[in-house]
Amino acid sequence: MVQFFKLPVERYSPKDKQSFSYTTVVKRWPVILTSIVSTLSNELHSLHGTNDAKISEGKAIIAKISALKHDMGRNAVLDPIADDGQGNVQCYNDELAGLADEDKRWFTMNWLFAECYLYRRLRNYFALTEHWRDFDPFFTSKAETYKSSSGAILHLAQAVNDMVDQKDLQREFERPGSPLEIAFMEMIQADLWGNATDLSLLVDLKYEDLQKLQAVGAKAQAEQAKMILRNDLPKVWSLLKGMNNSRVDFVMDNAGFELYTDFILADFLLSCTSFVSEVVFHPKAIPWFVSDVLPYDFTWAIDSLFDTSFFSKHASIPLTTTDTEALTTLATRWKSHLTSGRFRLSVPLDTPLGDAQSMSAGFWTTQYSFQDMPEIAPGLVEELANSGLVFFKGDLNYRKLIGDAKWPTTTPFDEALGPFRGKINLVSLRTNKADTIAGLPEGIEEKLDVEASDWRVSGKYAVVSFSTKD
């Protein structure tokens, strides 16, 4: 097994029928695969009689996905990925080649590998075609979910615009409880809980339920803070206010509303403080875990805010002229950040799907944990070390930070980081949607096992975990 850091504990696997990984293989993945087939079928219906070659390729993709779903259900051996010229093939195939058949089946393979492999293999089906190479099978669902978030989007737009207009917001920021500190806590909690909208984990959630997950008023934020099981936000604030015109990075997670909250926090740091002068965003190279940010999603999320009709279908209350002006003001400022380089994507904005041949760009869609990054992608570590603070967003990034392993919950977060510890200043903003977790105070696990047995996976609880550069 290709693993450079030797974990002292096991990784999660579907072999444990009580684990969320088992539920994922049995329930979540089949639903996701069925959804892709449905999306493709709709596309093929719209193409009827117009492009026979594309229709033929689309039908072949559907057949491959259906076969994959069948193999998953019968616990088949994971097949090698065919070379499609888009990188990150050999790393998966080498690991598979080093395992006995009984260890590389859907219900016996370690969950982190199997889940990453699934999305890379799905990409392979599209990348090997002529007509579907640029097709993101998840874009429609990402777009619809973004549209359905209009209430929270407007609330945050008005809040950050108001803060930008407050020229004296930074005054006395060193004082505990200063207006700037309070505003920061509001913005970063919005970004933390924006992760509650995760399409790969909310496959059965109706759009009208999203508002319950995206409550961003001050009262809601105060209540949500009680659900943060490890809260290093004061340490994050202490580091930030000691910075001066520095760079921060976002290793992004979901497109749509969560990406919007990333922009909100980044804009706040740029426009309302003197701490930050540049924000670098790291997207995925291929459609990944249903809703992760691709380069196209990045610019599309901003451009959509200029469309006065974009939210009209899903908005519970029609948008007013004041509402659309607030969104235009916000989007105009963000476009200005892009033009000036204050917002920057780590790859060119027009990067096509799969075009991330270097390990620094493509590392995020390998099966490797971040504990292995110093060995696998040292150039990426050096690049991240240029940042004053790196935000790791979401559940998968958290799983990769600590190896998706069965750590005792009180294991120090720094210890669970392994060789990645001390390489950079980092903070993980994660709502709990998988079993693995570390760095909790004594007694939390026992208390929640009684009060809320699904606390590890429900998305109702969160951790904010901070680690500093040596």
Steps between C-alpha positions, in 0.01 A plus 500: 500500500639841399504695823803701600386584852444190707180560690506367858126423474279344230316693234123481474367229270157369393605174664356658815125481441439751780709765326388781273730358234282188480186716469674693224570192286154351557287814468674825406713397205223310318277809530777723362565265207129479423484880503782522244319254275185710529690816411657336198166357389350849507792630296457222245130573474577863417748387232256268324559510126776764515833327571507125459868468597448685827186301574687176442780604735248610762326165490835326540575709810163407649576133436836532677346674801227237522765225490698681769192520722440127447863419588473709813192314615663158455824609674715458190872570483582862409632503143803701388418838345567526127755762393313809378795739494367713784732401782435330833451159343824329598469590868169313526610206288829458687319480832250250365778286353663468842192349664356151511157464337326461835635841609397699194128437481232765550411373847855428616713781353575790732228760458722799416659318206173353372315833507778690322539215251128510423510863385824456305353197324181689417713777350674235290173406330454859379865577429532211254226644275510763231173676577468477881851595615387841627174381656453531876219258592450684830474857373120510476456390861765747618329783313153416630624484858673837462179654368303361792726679749383850412386595851834429665689645202314831526542518876876455476533737203332779694704424812841508333409804286402685817831404662699619201322836530602532866834671456585490871429130549869427551541753780627344826497152350752386764238554769324175598142508376568777250247555221748353251544185708124457533458549126774246430333241721176553309668461161706194586206321661298564185783340305517206739129422485482565127651152483166361613397523134684198363327328210691175534366460852158657461387298201147462639461854631234717343608847393251667732681338794824681422394820675502308828868423443589852393369715785749782522342757731682603818269297722544192284877547506501513879302178516719331241814592693377268773522215249872551431661217695852630465516874450838653413348818357667722766839357393420567136407860581817546703713387206311710245518825693878458524525485119558801275410492130556128490363222282240247603396187309177301476519131418141497386225247543150549357385726217186710528410640839811377680725657235294817542577499874869449417480814286317683780773421755779575253338831400459596865870433569606701194254788523454548873844423647865581434596140577458355152601625155451187288278190509589187300230240435579135421235317290473139385612390154210261435137464612556386857277382784195636314521864601866600525621821333635480145666798327181570305290494820727769643430768240142385438409557866602866473357564154162357602455775758472755216196317357193665650284198415742236631329446836145585395373144452610378843469817711219468755459879486559688171828691495466877524708757317692550825576127510633485146705815556660340806596194295633715215709705743641183649575335165656816361737516797590132458564549128729787596684269741550254213624769262745639754623155604370532854281198426702239315433144391799267537454391136396712198136600511432332166663168595304219329387194692780256576779736396710477816803295406731631772474339841468845659179563305371145496582388853153588627346224285736222598422243768782624720447647843663835573732321739668373182517841330858577617617180328269496196470872418776697676457785252140543610608510865753772414232697317255477791776602740505839324155564646443659837204267559346216300129425545415134437130483431262215558482139598722331240785743559471428872500124436813538291670721758480222760512201266133400539619287790343359813676738738385512860296820501729665757812448284659845459424646157869576443589137565238379254648727230812283497779629270280789382509653847698821522543546125245782471256706704167329445144493622243235412139616484300178506142399568504136611386267222727199549614287792861611536576778747783610727584777742184495710498582872458213744142384548350646180481166320333324792251782551397518134481124456213516749338828392540484119629167376547630144716795608797388290312499169185713523657834402341659807830519689829651392865541587734793440850355529809723486868413465801729466814495290819403680 
